[in-house]
Amino acid sequence: MMLLALITATASASTWIVDNDGSGNFTDIQTAINASTAGDEIIVRGGPYHENLVVDRSIMLRGDENPILDGGDTEEPVVNITAANVTLDGFTIANSTDDRYESGAVIIGSDGCKISNNTIHNSSGHGVFLLNSDNNVITNNRIRDNDKTGLWIYDSKDNNVHNNELYRNGECGISMMNSTLNTLVENDLYENDQCGIVFRNSGINTLMFNRIGRNSEDGIFLSSSDNNFMTINSIYENSNNGVMLYNFSMANIFGDNNINGSGEYGILLDKNCGSNAFVGNIVCNNGIDGTGIYDCTFNRISGNDFVKNHNNGISLRGESCNNVISGNDVHENARSGFHVEECHTNSIIRNDVTNNQNGFVMKQCNNITLQNNAIHNNKYGISLDNTQDTIITTNNIYDNTADGALLIDCRRCVLLENEIIENDADGVHMIRSNKNMILDNHIRNNNDYGVQLLDHSDGNEFAGNVIEKNGLGGYICSRAG
């Protein structure tokens, strides 16, 4: 019985030909749609068709020789798909004048559709708009030169957006709001007037193998969006930031991306973004910092390369706390490898920090841990200013062209079991710094003094250190108590 039903259903499907020269079954597409039944295929021959289509049944619309659907002057979508399981393949869709924000040249308000091999351009609104629409496939389309966003996904889930080209749109390449479980793979998003990709209040989405470049704002922007996974994307030459997380974006994972040539930050976290992980990324040649973290907590930055950024490799500012930054290569940045200011309770562990202007610069901080880092071939290895209750332990600090560790106006900091060797000035240089503990360090072969205390650096404790073979002597104290 089931086999008979299947044969009957297959036999009932029809193929219709639309050709505007009269040689097919129909000369216009909407009449063919109205005559069709679910499962039918409508083949549209090449030529212009000045129509606004409503597809209200589960059919296949296929273009042959690139037919052009021209919306003309009617303020409606060129194609409005209201039925499930519709295929729209092989058309040029142009000149929609419907500029409502919840519309577009192609609007999909149903499930299970496939939009493929189309060119969609010159819409007054969005190129393609998915509204409450699930399990669709958007693939191999060119979506360009639309006044708003190329592809707008709203309150939709489980959609697959694959191998599309989205460029020169008046807002973003792809925008997503209130949407989950969507997959964006191998898309090219470039030269859009705002961002390449925007997520707002959207989570559990996947971005892989996309190329996102030369957009006028950010490459990827997330606001209030959680648990997204973004890997192996090329994010390049965007005017603002490569990746920006904003306003309580939580628990996102960024891995193995290449982020380069941004006008501002390679990665920027701002306003209470927490529990995000950035692992294995290459972040280089960005206009300000490789990564900037502002007022954000409990993030993990591990195993990345921060190279040749025009300001700092990594910066933490504001009320950023409880972040762990470990196992990164931070080198050849124009200013500091790390710049940490007005922060507390962060851990910076096992990083290789080399060939920056300065290795670490820390200002007005407390309760920071620097542990097991290699800090070498910078100007100052570590520079602390007005910092307290910070632990610097088991680091290798060597071959820097000024002091290994410089402390100015610091209190209750601990230097413990560090190797501070072969720096061009002092191993440890302290100015107006009080009640610090310098314990069990090896301080040797520095060009000037092993330890120099200046300007009433009082009440500091030294114990268990090996201070030897320094050029001007092991220890000097000037006007210290």
N, C-alpha and C positions, 0 to 999 in steps of 0.2 A: 504493500500500500504506500509506504514512504517513497519507494523508488518510482512508482507511478506518479505521485504528486510532484516529485522532482522533475521528471521528464515533461509533465504537463506545464510546469512553471517555466522551464527552459524554452519549451516550444512556443510559449505565448509571447516571449520577448521579441520586439521588432526593432529594426534599424530604419531610421528615417534620414533622408538627405535634405538639407537646406542649401539652396543656392539662389542668390539674388538675381541670377540671369534667367530663372524660370526652368532650368533643366533638372531640378530635383523634385522632391515631393512637396516642398514648401519654399516660398520665397522669403519668409521671415521666421525668426527663431521662436518667438513667443507663441505663434500659432502651432508650430511643431510641438512645443512643450505642452500646450493645452490638449493636443491630440494624443499625446503619449500616455503610457501607463508605466507603473513601477517596473524597473528592469530594462526598459527600452534604451536604445542608444540613438542619439541624434548627432549626425555628422554634419558639420557646417563648413561649406566650401569657402575658399578665400574670397575676400572682398569686404567692403564696408557695410556695417549693419547699424543703423541709427535706432537703437532700441534700449529700453530699460527692462531687464528681464526679472520675472519672479519665477523661481524654480521651486514648485510646491509639491513635487513628487520625486521619488528615488530613481533618477535616471542618470545616464552618462551623456555629457555634452562634450564633444570632441571637435577641435578645430582641424581642418585640413587645409594646408597652405596658408596658415596664419590669418584667419579672418579677424577683422577689426570690429570690436564692439565700441561704439562711440556714444557716450551718454548725452552729448549735445547740450541743450539748454534746460533740460528737465532736472529739477532739484530732487532727484531720487538716486539711489544706488544704481550703477549700471547692471549689477547682478545681485539680486537679493535671494539667498538660498534659505528657504524655510523648512524644507524636507530633509530627513536624514539620508545618509548614504548616497549623496550626489557626487559625481565626478565632473570637474571643470578643467579641461585639459587643452592647451594649445591655442590660446587666444591672445590677441592684444586688446587690452581693456583700457580705454582712455577717456579723458575729458568729463569725468563726473563733476557736476557742480553742486552736489550735496555736501555742504560744509558743516552739518551738524556733528557735534563731537562724538556721538554714539552712532556713527554711520561710516560709510566709506565707499570706494568704487565697487568693492565686493564685500558684502556683509553676510556672515554665516551665523544663523541662530539655531543651528541644529547639530546633530552628532554624526560622526562617522563619515564625514565628507573628505574628498581628496581634491586639492587645488594644486595643479602641476603644470609646468611648462608654459606658463603665461607670462606676458609682459604687462605690468599694471602701472600706469603712469599718468601724470597730470590731473590728479584728482584734487578738487578744492578741499577735501577732507583727508581721511586716512586712505591708504591703499587698500588694505584688507582689514576688516574688523570682525573679530570673533566675540560673540556675546552669548554668555551662558551656553557654551558650545564645547563638547568634549569629544575626545578620540578622533580628531581630525588629523590629516596629513597635509602639510604645506611644503611642497618640494619642487625644486628646480625652477622657481619663479624669479623673474627680475622685477623688483618693485622699486620704482625710482621717481623722483621729481614730483612727489605728492606734497600738498601744502602742509599736511599734518604728519602723522607717523606712518611709516611704511606698513608695519604690521602691529595692530593694537589687539591685545588679548585681555579680555575682561571677564572675570568671574568664570573662568574656564579651566578645565583640567585634562590631563592625559593627551595633550596634543603633541605631535611630532613635527618640528620645523627643521627641515633638512636641506642643505645645499641650495639655499636661496641667495640672491644678490640684492641687497637693500642699500640704496645710495641716493644722495642728494635730496633726501626728504626734508621738509621744512621743520619738523620737530626731530623725532628719534627714528632710528632704524626699526627697532622693536621695543614696544612698551607693554608691560604686563602689570595688571592690578587685580588683587584679590584672586590670584590664580595659583594652582598647585600642580605638581606632578607633570609638568611640561618638559619636553626635551628639545634643546636647540643645539644642532650639530652641523658643523661644516658650512656655516653661513659666512658670507662676506658682508660686513657692514661698514660703510665708509662714506665720508664727506656729507654726513647728515648735519643739519644746522644746530641740533642739540647733542644728545648722547647717542652712542651706538646702541646700547641696551639699557633699559630702565626697568627695575622691579620696584613696585610699591605694594606693601602688604601682601607679598607673595612668597611662598615657601615650597621647599622640597622639589625645586626645579633643577635641571641639569643642563650645564653649558659645556660643550666639548668641541675642540678642534675648530673653533670659530676664529675668523680674522677680523679684528675690530680696529679700525685705524682712521686717522685724519678727520675725526668728528670734531665739531666746534666746541663741545663741552667735554664731558667725561666719556671714556670708552665704555665702562660699565658703572651704573649708579644704582645702589640699593638703598631704599628707605623703608624702615620698619618691616624688613623681610628676613626670614629665618630659614635655616637648615637647607640652604641651596648649596649645590656642589658644582664647582667651576674648575675645569682642568684642561690643560694642553691647549689653551687659547693663545693666539698671538694678538697682543694689545699694544698698538704702536701709534705714536705721533698724534695723540689726541690733544686738543688745545689746553684743556684743564688737567684732569687727573686720569691716569690709566684706569684705576679702580677706586671708587669712593663708596664707603659704607657710612650711613647716616641714620641718626635718630632711632636707636634701639634695634638695629639690625643685629641679630644674634645667631650664633652657632652655624655660621656659614663656613665652608671649606673651600680654599683656593689652593690648588696644587699644580705644580709643574707648568705654570704659565710663563710666557715671555712678555715682560711689560717694559717697554722702552720708548724713549723720545717724547714723553708727555711734557706739556708746557709747564706743569706745576709738579704735583706729586705722582710718583709711580703708583703708590697705594696710600689712600687717606682714610683713616677711621676718625669719625667725629660724632660727638653727642651720644654718649652712653651705649656704644656698640660693644658687646661683650661675648666672650666664649667663642670667638672666631679663630680659625686656624689658617695660617699662611705657611705652606710647606713646599720646599723645592722649587720656588719660583726664581727666575732671573729678572732682576729689576735694575735697569741700567740707563744711563744718559737721560735722566729726567731733570726738568728745569729747576726744581727746588730739592726736595728730599726723595730718597728711594721710598721710604715709608714714613708717614707722619701719623702719630696716635695722639688724639686730643680728647681728654675727658672720657676715656674708655677703659674698661677693666676686664681682667681674666682672659685676655687674648694670648694666643701662642704664635710666635714668629720663629720658625725653625727650619734650618737646612736650606736657606735661601742664599742667593748671591746678590749683594747690593754693591754695584760697581759703577764708578765714574758718574755719579749723580752730581749735579751742579752746586748743591749745598751740602747736606748731610746724608750719610747712608741711611740712618734710622734716627728719628726724633720722637721723644715722649714729652708731652707738655700737659699743663693743666692738672686736673685731678685724675690723671691716668695712674692706676694702681693694680697690683696683683697680675701684671702681665709677665709672661715668661718669654725671654728672647734667647734662643740657644742654637748653637751649631751653625751659625751663619758665617759666610765669608763676606767681610765688609772692607772693601779696599778701593783705593784711588778715587775717593770722593773729595770734592774740592774743598770742603771745610772739615767737619768732624765725621769720623765713623759713626759715633753715637753722640747725640746731643739730648740731654735729659734735664728738664727744667720744671721746677715747682711740682714734682711728682713724689710719690712715696710707695714703698712696699712693692717694688718690681725686682725681678731676678734676671740677671744678664749673665749667661753661663756658656762656656765652651765656644765662644766666637773667635774667629781669626780676624784681627783688626789691624790692617797694614796699609801703608802708603797713602794715608789720608793726611790732611794738614794736621789734625790732632786725632788721637785715638778716641778717648772719651772726654767729653766736656759735661760737667754736672753742676747745675746751679740751683740753689735754694731747694734742695731735696732732703729727704730723710728716709732712713730704713730701706736703702737700696742695697742689693747684694750683687757684687761683681766677683765671679768665681770661675777659675779654670779657663780664663781667656788668654789668648796669645796676642800681645799688643806690641807691635814692633814697626820700625821704619816710618813712624809718624814724626811730627814735631814734638809735642808733649804726648807722652803715653797716656796718662790720666791727669785731668785737671779738675779739681773740686773747688767750688766757690760757695761759701755760705751754706755748707751741707753738714748734716749731722746724722749720727746713729747709723752710719753706712759701713758695711763690711766689704773689704777688698781682700780676697783670700785666694791663695794657690794660683795666681796668675803669673804668666811669664811676660815680663815687661822689659824689652831689650831693643837696642839699636835705634832708639828714638833720638832725634837731633837736639832736643832740649832736655828737660827733666823727665825721669821715669814717672814720678808721681809728684804733682804740685797740689798743695792744700792751702787755700786762702780762706781765713775766717771760718774754719771748720771746727766742729766740736764732737767729741765722743765717737769719732770714726775709728775703725780698727783695720790696720794693715797686718795681715796674718799669713805667714808661710808663703810669701811671694818670692819669685826670682826676679830681682831688679838689677840688671847687669848691662854693662857696655852702652849706657846712654851717654850722649855727648855733653850733658851738663851734670846736674846732681842726680843721684839715685832717688832721694826723697827730699823735697824742698817745701818747708812749711813757713807760712807768713800769718801772724796773728791767729794762730790755731791752737786751741786749748783742749786739754783732757782727752787727747787721742791716745791710742795704744798701738805701738809699733812692735810686733812680737814675731820672733822666729822667722824672720826674713833673711834671705841671702842677698846682700847688697854689695856688689863688687864690680871692679873694673869700669866704673863710671869715670868720665873725664875730669869732673870737678870733685865735689864732696860726695861721700856716701850719703850723709844726712846733713842738711843745713836748716837751722831754725832761726828765724828772723822776727823782729818787731813784736817782742813780748809773746812769743809762743810758749805758754806756761802750762805746767801741770801735765805734760805728756809723759807717758810711760814707755820705756824702752826695755825689752827683755828678750834674751835668747836669740838675738840677731847675730849673724856673721857679717861683719862690715870690713871689707879688706880690699886692698889693691886699687883704691880709688885715687885719682890723679892728684888732688889737693889735700887729701886726708879723709879719715873715716867720718869725722863728726865735727861740726862747728856750730856754736850757739852764739848769736849776737843779740843782746838786750832781751834775752829770754830769762824767765824766772827759774 
